[in-house]
């Protein structure tokens, strides 16, 4: 009797493309961001803000995690993005590179994190967070600080963030935790890098300009020696026509192009909507890189059927 030994190799999924890796990836990210921005289940910083949603998708692709998870745990404190401490701890333990974070205490006023490097077997010890450090840095005196009401939890969170910054900086991506940013002196908060802040600033400025279009000033009143003519009435305010968002305009343009492609291929009008839905499904299944590519593939294979649902 023989026994066959089969070696099973773990399947490594391909890395997800970032939102800025190519024009196609950027276009797809905008489509996904449009859906997320219209949801009421995402934090208010992302609702109706296409730029913030695209950035969240980019961060999620780099961390290989859920965009919804990033949105729920990436806070904006004093104009800076910052992770929740719980997300940092969960990301370290889910990375597969380290064992669970353990907390070592010296009495009640000093704590540090220790975790094992699973590749080398070495125990990696973080910085001791002491009561003296908390007082010297002024963390407990900041408005909204939890050091007075829940010191043990704050010691754990701060020890975990110091450990992650030392041994797993890729998880933080150069950002601090929300508690750290909130407790920093306001005059020492560095200016956000232009690469991250510029899209949100430009979008906000554009919205401000659209909301504050200049109104024509009334004609000046001409006063003569005796006769004072009545001032001319101010012209009626101009009606501003709402402009579609860039993402909505692009979707409308893609839909129009798809109808034109299918019509030129001979697809009957009653079948065009069904063909467009099939193209969207091809993108979701990975059979087509984009919606218009799926339309082109359907048009090239089209053969009139007797009855299309």
Buried (B, 14 or more C-beta within 10 A) or exposed (E): EEEEEEEEEEEEEEEBBBBBEEEEBBBBBBBBBBEBBEEEEBBEBBBEBBBBBBBBBBBBBBBEBEBBBBBBBBBBBEEBBBBBBEBBBBBBBEBEBBBEBEBEBEEEBBBBBBBBEEEEEEEBBBBBBBBEBBEEBEBBEBEEBBBEEEBEEBBBBBBBBBBBBEBBEEBBEEBBBBBBBBBBEEEEEEEBEEEBBEBBEEBEEEEEEEEEEEEEEEEEEEEEEEEEEEEEEEEEEEEEEEEEBEBEEBBEEBBEEBBEBBEEBEBEEEBBEEBBEBBBEBBEEEEBBBBBBBBBBBBEEBEEEEEEE
